[in-house]
């Protein structure tokens, strides 16, 4: 119980306590925790200077024991009535603060871990062939993104420009992307890094990853298609990736842990997460880190899809293990995303390229408008929830972005053509 006036079904109750960075009116950015529709100023409430920073990084670097200690202190402050007089002045109405990017990104990696999404893309672009590439069920495929273009929810997205080549054209043209898309994903924030040359085993996932947030990996499909061979995504992805302002700690997701889908191939030891064997490096059992998260995609306010993260073939622990198995180091603030979350049904697809089947089957909205890809002025919101204690749900928040026209070298807006 809490002394706060908090609805029993609030997705941001004491079982959640997600972290973010906020700026009160006229104040400097600092770390806070969301409780209901309020933000608790942790520097004020806890008296620890690490929370007066404009990013979570300094706190994240303190490690797992500190994360657990602070979570316990916050819970005590919000449950014991004796703290009410001291804590209430540190609470700010959510509507009166500015929410900022919650962490300072170090490196950014994006994975391709959803089987349904990967298979849909394969069927569209390689008809008559196996939808998945031969390596797909043996390792989590990923690519390195651009950390400097991670932006917080609410940041407008300018339509990117670049080279595009139509299948029947003899040469590429240059201009605004005509096939601007979304990708509904979940992101993972690294708290404590790992040294160069030292892989992170599956069993150590929760010692390194602090928490999760909601991601929209905007994608310019026409730019991507022309540049993709032979080295993969580049300018079609690097113009912007939006993240939600709240990082939900792994400690809040215990009720969301599930087994991932059955494996079709025997995994190499460093990826094996059956919970019955032992990790080859650490010698400890590696229980699976599948997560039962429910996503929702809204286009201009209308729900168009509900992708289930439970369908993801590769888990975040396997992604981190693969990311580091070659000895790659990680740092506080490293961020990696799951890749598009899609389920087996049409209304569970996590991108417009899937929902419209590459543009061949347009998506029809309630007002009669149709979409294959995004138009200028469109606003996309992706939200997510997870199971909480005693049948409740906890909120991961949402990530929103509105599409602005492309900008020419002279700074003039330019629509798709």
C-alpha positions as CSV (number, residue, x, y, z in Angstrom):
1,X,0.0,0.0,0.0
2,X,1.0,3.6,-0.5
3,X,0.0,6.9,1.1
4,X,-0.2,8.4,-2.4
5,X,-3.7,8.9,-3.9
6,X,-3.0,6.2,-6.6
7,X,-5.6,4.1,-8.4
8,X,-5.2,0.4,-7.6
9,X,-5.0,-0.4,-11.4
10,X,-2.4,2.3,-12.2
11,X,0.2,1.0,-14.6
12,X,2.7,3.2,-12.9
13,X,2.3,1.9,-9.3
14,X,4.9,0.8,-6.8
15,X,5.5,-2.5,-8.7
16,X,6.9,-0.5,-11.6
17,X,8.9,2.6,-10.6
18,X,10.4,3.5,-14.0
19,X,13.3,5.9,-14.2
20,X,13.6,9.0,-16.5
21,X,15.1,12.4,-16.7
22,X,12.9,15.5,-16.4
23,X,13.1,19.2,-16.1
24,X,10.6,21.0,-13.9
25,X,9.5,24.5,-15.0
26,X,12.5,26.7,-14.8
27,X,14.7,23.9,-13.3
28,X,17.6,22.0,-14.5
29,X,17.3,18.3,-15.7
30,X,17.5,15.6,-13.1
31,X,16.6,12.0,-12.6
32,X,13.1,11.1,-11.5
33,X,10.9,8.1,-11.0
34,X,7.3,8.0,-12.3
35,X,4.6,7.2,-9.8
36,X,1.1,7.4,-11.2
37,X,0.8,10.8,-13.0
38,X,3.6,12.3,-10.9
39,X,7.4,12.4,-11.0
40,X,9.5,11.9,-7.9
41,X,12.7,14.1,-7.9
42,X,15.2,11.6,-6.6
43,X,18.0,14.1,-5.9
44,X,15.6,15.8,-3.5
45,X,13.9,12.7,-2.0
46,X,17.0,10.6,-1.5
47,X,19.7,13.3,-1.1
48,X,22.1,11.6,-3.5
49,X,24.0,13.9,-5.9
50,X,24.0,11.1,-8.6
51,X,20.4,11.9,-9.3
52,X,21.0,15.6,-9.9
53,X,22.7,14.6,-13.2
54,X,21.0,15.2,-16.6
55,X,21.2,11.5,-17.5
56,X,20.8,8.1,-15.8
57,X,24.4,7.0,-16.6
58,X,26.1,7.9,-13.3
59,X,23.5,5.9,-11.4
60,X,23.5,3.0,-13.9
61,X,27.3,2.7,-13.5
62,X,26.9,2.0,-9.8
63,X,25.7,-1.5,-10.6
64,X,23.1,-4.1,-9.6
65,X,23.4,-3.8,-5.8
66,X,22.9,0.0,-6.0
67,X,19.9,-0.4,-8.3
68,X,18.3,-2.8,-5.8
69,X,19.1,-0.6,-2.8
70,X,17.6,2.5,-4.4
71,X,14.5,0.7,-5.5
72,X,14.0,-0.4,-1.9
73,X,14.5,3.1,-0.5
74,X,12.0,4.6,-3.0
75,X,9.4,1.9,-2.1
76,X,9.9,2.6,1.6
77,X,9.5,6.4,1.1
78,X,6.2,5.9,-0.8
79,X,4.7,3.3,1.6
80,X,5.6,4.5,5.1
81,X,3.4,7.5,6.0
82,X,6.1,8.9,8.2
83,X,8.0,10.0,5.1
84,X,5.0,11.8,3.5
85,X,5.8,15.3,4.7
86,X,9.4,15.1,3.4
87,X,8.5,13.4,0.1
88,X,5.5,15.4,-1.1
89,X,7.5,18.5,-2.0
90,X,9.6,16.4,-4.3
91,X,6.6,15.2,-6.3
92,X,5.9,17.0,-9.6
93,X,2.7,16.7,-11.7
94,X,3.7,14.9,-14.9
95,X,1.9,17.5,-17.1
96,X,4.1,20.3,-15.7
97,X,7.5,18.8,-16.5
98,X,9.5,18.3,-19.7
99,X,10.7,14.7,-20.3
100,X,14.1,14.3,-21.8
101,X,16.2,11.4,-23.2
102,X,16.7,9.3,-20.1
103,X,20.3,8.2,-20.7
104,X,23.3,9.3,-22.7
105,X,23.7,6.7,-25.4
106,X,27.1,5.2,-25.9
107,X,26.8,2.6,-28.6
108,X,23.6,1.4,-30.4
109,X,22.9,-2.0,-31.9
110,X,19.7,-3.1,-33.5
111,X,18.8,-6.7,-33.9
112,X,16.5,-8.7,-36.2
113,X,15.2,-11.1,-33.5
114,X,11.5,-11.5,-34.5
115,X,10.8,-14.6,-36.6
116,X,7.4,-13.5,-37.9
117,X,8.8,-10.1,-39.1
118,X,11.9,-11.7,-40.7
119,X,9.8,-14.4,-42.4
120,X,7.3,-11.8,-43.7
121,X,10.2,-9.7,-45.2
122,X,11.7,-12.8,-46.7
123,X,8.4,-13.8,-48.3
124,X,7.9,-10.3,-49.8
125,X,11.4,-9.9,-51.2
126,X,12.4,-13.5,-51.9
127,X,9.2,-15.2,-53.1
128,X,9.6,-18.9,-53.9
129,X,12.6,-19.2,-51.6
130,X,13.0,-20.0,-48.0
131,X,11.8,-16.9,-46.1
132,X,14.6,-17.0,-43.5
133,X,18.3,-16.9,-44.4
134,X,20.3,-20.0,-43.4
135,X,21.9,-18.4,-40.4
136,X,18.8,-16.8,-38.9
137,X,18.0,-19.6,-36.4
138,X,21.6,-20.1,-35.3
139,X,22.4,-16.5,-34.2
140,X,20.7,-13.2,-33.4
141,X,21.3,-11.1,-36.5
142,X,22.1,-7.4,-35.8
143,X,23.8,-4.3,-37.1
144,X,25.4,-1.3,-35.5
145,X,23.3,1.9,-35.6
146,X,24.1,5.5,-34.9
147,X,23.8,6.4,-31.2
148,X,23.7,10.2,-31.9
149,X,20.4,9.9,-33.6
150,X,18.5,8.4,-30.7
151,X,15.8,10.9,-29.7
152,X,13.2,11.0,-27.0
153,X,9.5,10.5,-27.6
154,X,7.8,13.6,-28.9
155,X,10.7,14.7,-31.1
156,X,9.4,15.5,-34.6
157,X,10.9,13.2,-37.4
158,X,12.0,15.0,-40.5
159,X,11.4,12.8,-43.6
160,X,14.9,11.7,-44.8
161,X,16.3,12.3,-48.3
162,X,18.6,10.0,-50.1
163,X,19.1,7.7,-53.1
164,X,16.3,5.5,-54.2
165,X,16.1,3.2,-57.2
166,X,12.9,1.8,-58.5
167,X,13.1,-1.9,-59.6
168,X,12.6,-1.0,-63.3
169,X,14.7,2.2,-63.3
170,X,18.1,2.2,-65.0
171,X,19.6,4.5,-62.4
172,X,18.9,5.9,-58.9
173,X,17.3,9.2,-58.2
174,X,17.6,11.5,-55.2
175,X,14.9,12.9,-53.0
176,X,12.6,12.4,-50.0
177,X,11.9,8.8,-49.0
178,X,8.6,7.7,-50.5
179,X,8.4,4.5,-48.3
180,X,8.9,5.9,-44.8
181,X,8.1,3.2,-42.2
182,X,8.0,2.4,-38.5
183,X,9.3,-0.6,-36.6
184,X,7.8,-1.4,-33.2
185,X,10.6,-2.6,-30.9
186,X,11.7,-2.9,-27.3
187,X,15.1,-1.5,-26.3
188,X,17.5,-2.6,-23.5
189,X,19.8,-0.2,-21.6
190,X,23.2,-1.4,-20.4
191,X,24.0,-0.3,-16.9
192,X,27.4,-1.8,-16.1
193,X,29.8,-2.5,-19.0
194,X,32.1,-5.4,-19.7
195,X,35.8,-5.2,-20.6
196,X,37.2,-5.8,-24.0
197,X,37.9,-9.5,-24.6
198,X,35.3,-10.7,-22.0
199,X,32.0,-12.1,-23.3
200,X,28.9,-11.7,-21.2
201,X,27.3,-15.1,-20.5
202,X,23.5,-15.6,-20.6
203,X,23.4,-16.0,-16.8
204,X,24.9,-12.5,-16.3
205,X,22.3,-10.6,-18.3
206,X,20.6,-9.0,-15.3
207,X,23.9,-7.9,-13.9
208,X,24.6,-5.7,-16.9
209,X,21.3,-4.6,-18.3
210,X,19.4,-2.2,-16.2
211,X,16.0,-2.0,-17.9
212,X,13.8,-1.6,-21.0
213,X,12.0,1.0,-23.0
214,X,9.8,1.3,-26.0
215,X,11.4,2.0,-29.4
216,X,10.3,3.2,-32.8
217,X,13.1,2.4,-35.3
218,X,12.0,4.7,-38.2
219,X,13.0,3.2,-41.6
220,X,13.2,4.6,-45.1
221,X,12.5,1.4,-47.0
222,X,13.4,2.7,-50.4
223,X,16.7,4.2,-49.3
224,X,17.4,1.0,-47.4
225,X,16.6,-1.3,-50.3
226,X,19.1,0.4,-52.6
227,X,22.0,0.6,-50.1
228,X,21.4,-2.7,-48.4
229,X,23.7,-4.9,-50.5
230,X,26.4,-5.9,-49.4
231,X,26.8,-4.3,-46.0
232,X,23.3,-3.8,-44.7
233,X,21.4,-0.9,-43.2
234,X,23.0,2.6,-43.2
235,X,21.2,5.9,-44.2
236,X,17.8,4.2,-44.4
237,X,18.0,3.7,-40.6
238,X,20.4,6.3,-39.1
239,X,18.3,9.4,-39.5
240,X,16.3,8.8,-36.2
241,X,15.3,6.2,-33.7
242,X,12.8,7.3,-31.0
243,X,12.8,5.9,-27.5
244,X,10.2,6.3,-24.7
245,X,11.2,8.6,-21.8
246,X,10.9,5.9,-19.1
247,X,13.3,3.0,-18.5
248,X,11.5,0.2,-16.7
249,X,14.0,-1.7,-14.5
250,X,14.3,-5.5,-15.0
251,X,13.4,-5.8,-11.4
252,X,9.8,-4.8,-12.3
253,X,9.5,-7.5,-15.0
254,X,9.7,-10.7,-12.9
255,X,6.1,-11.5,-13.6
256,X,6.7,-11.0,-17.4
257,X,9.4,-13.6,-17.7
258,X,8.4,-16.5,-19.9
259,X,10.1,-19.2,-22.0
260,X,10.7,-18.1,-25.6
261,X,9.1,-20.0,-28.6
262,X,10.4,-23.5,-29.2
263,X,13.8,-23.7,-31.0
264,X,13.9,-25.4,-34.4
265,X,17.7,-25.8,-34.3
266,X,20.1,-26.9,-31.5
267,X,21.8,-23.8,-30.3
268,X,25.5,-23.4,-29.6
269,X,26.4,-23.5,-25.9
270,X,26.8,-19.7,-25.5
271,X,23.2,-19.2,-26.7
272,X,21.6,-22.2,-25.0
273,X,19.0,-21.0,-22.5
274,X,17.0,-24.1,-21.6
275,X,17.6,-23.6,-17.9
276,X,18.6,-27.3,-17.7
277,X,22.2,-27.2,-18.8
278,X,25.0,-24.9,-17.8
279,X,26.5,-21.9,-19.6
280,X,29.8,-23.0,-21.0
281,X,31.7,-19.9,-19.8
282,X,30.2,-19.2,-16.4
283,X,29.3,-22.8,-15.4
284,X,25.9,-21.6,-14.1
285,X,22.4,-22.4,-15.3
286,X,21.1,-20.0,-17.9
287,X,17.3,-19.6,-17.5
288,X,15.5,-18.0,-20.5
289,X,14.7,-14.3,-20.6
290,X,11.6,-14.3,-22.8
291,X,9.3,-11.5,-22.0
292,X,5.5,-11.3,-22.2
293,X,5.1,-7.7,-23.3
294,X,2.1,-6.5,-25.1
295,X,2.7,-3.7,-27.7
296,X,0.2,-1.4,-29.3
297,X,0.7,0.7,-32.5
298,X,-1.5,3.8,-33.0
299,X,-1.5,5.7,-36.3
300,X,-3.1,9.1,-36.0
301,X,-4.8,8.0,-32.8
302,X,-6.2,4.7,-34.3
303,X,-4.9,1.3,-33.1
304,X,-3.7,-0.6,-36.1
305,X,-1.7,-3.4,-34.6
306,X,-1.0,-5.2,-31.3
307,X,2.4,-7.0,-31.6
308,X,3.3,-9.6,-28.9
309,X,6.9,-9.6,-27.7
310,X,6.3,-13.1,-26.4
311,X,6.6,-14.3,-30.0
312,X,10.3,-13.1,-30.3
313,X,12.5,-16.0,-31.2
314,X,15.7,-14.5,-29.6
315,X,15.7,-13.1,-26.1
316,X,17.5,-10.0,-24.9
317,X,19.9,-12.2,-22.9
318,X,20.9,-14.0,-26.1
319,X,21.3,-10.7,-27.9
320,X,23.8,-9.5,-25.3
321,X,25.6,-12.8,-25.2
322,X,26.0,-12.7,-29.0
323,X,26.9,-9.0,-29.1
324,X,29.9,-9.7,-26.8
325,X,30.9,-13.3,-27.7
326,X,33.7,-12.0,-30.0
327,X,35.1,-10.0,-27.1
328,X,33.4,-6.7,-27.9
329,X,33.3,-4.5,-24.9
330,X,30.1,-2.8,-23.5
331,X,29.8,0.5,-21.7
332,X,27.3,2.2,-19.4
333,X,24.7,3.7,-21.7
334,X,25.0,1.1,-24.5
335,X,21.7,0.5,-26.0
336,X,20.4,-2.3,-28.1
337,X,16.9,-2.9,-29.6
338,X,15.1,-6.1,-30.4
339,X,14.2,-5.5,-34.0
340,X,10.6,-5.4,-35.2
341,X,8.1,-7.2,-33.0
342,X,5.5,-9.0,-35.0
343,X,3.1,-11.9,-34.4
344,X,1.6,-14.5,-36.7
345,X,-1.6,-12.6,-37.4
346,X,-2.0,-9.5,-39.7
347,X,-3.2,-7.3,-36.8
348,X,0.0,-8.2,-34.9
349,X,2.5,-7.0,-37.5
350,X,5.0,-4.3,-36.2
351,X,5.7,-2.3,-39.4
352,X,3.7,-0.7,-42.2
353,X,5.7,-2.7,-44.8
354,X,4.1,-5.8,-43.3
355,X,0.7,-4.3,-42.6
356,X,0.4,-3.2,-46.2
357,X,2.4,-6.1,-47.6
358,X,5.0,-3.9,-49.3
359,X,2.3,-1.5,-50.4
360,X,0.3,-4.1,-52.3
361,X,-2.5,-4.3,-49.7
362,X,-3.1,-0.8,-48.3
363,X,-4.1,-0.4,-44.7
364,X,-7.6,1.2,-44.4
365,X,-8.3,3.5,-41.5
366,X,-11.6,4.2,-39.8
367,X,-12.1,7.5,-41.7
368,X,-11.6,5.8,-45.0
369,X,-8.0,7.0,-45.5
370,X,-5.5,4.4,-46.7
371,X,-1.8,4.0,-45.9
372,X,1.0,2.0,-47.4
373,X,3.7,4.1,-45.9
374,X,3.8,7.2,-43.7
375,X,2.6,10.6,-45.1
376,X,3.8,14.0,-43.8
377,X,1.8,15.0,-40.7
378,X,1.2,11.4,-39.6
379,X,1.7,10.7,-35.9
380,X,2.7,7.3,-34.7
381,X,2.5,6.1,-31.0
382,X,3.8,2.8,-29.8
383,X,2.9,1.8,-26.2
384,X,3.7,-1.4,-24.2
385,X,2.5,-3.1,-21.0
386,X,3.7,-6.1,-19.0
387,X,2.2,-8.5,-16.4
388,X,2.6,-7.2,-12.9
389,X,1.9,-8.8,-9.4
390,X,-1.5,-10.3,-8.7
391,X,-2.9,-10.0,-12.2
392,X,-2.1,-6.3,-12.6
393,X,-0.4,-4.6,-15.6
394,X,2.6,-2.3,-15.5
395,X,3.2,0.3,-18.1
396,X,6.4,0.8,-20.2
397,X,5.1,4.1,-21.4
398,X,4.9,5.1,-25.0
399,X,7.0,6.6,-27.8
400,X,5.5,9.1,-30.2
401,X,6.7,10.9,-33.3
402,X,5.1,13.1,-36.0
403,X,6.5,13.2,-39.6
404,X,7.6,16.6,-40.9
405,X,8.3,17.3,-44.6
406,X,11.8,16.6,-45.9
407,X,14.1,19.7,-45.8
408,X,16.2,20.7,-48.8
409,X,19.8,22.0,-48.6
410,X,18.3,25.5,-48.6
411,X,16.1,24.6,-45.5
412,X,12.9,24.5,-47.4
413,X,10.3,21.8,-46.8
414,X,10.0,19.2,-49.6
415,X,7.3,16.6,-49.8
416,X,7.8,13.0,-51.2
417,X,8.0,12.7,-54.9
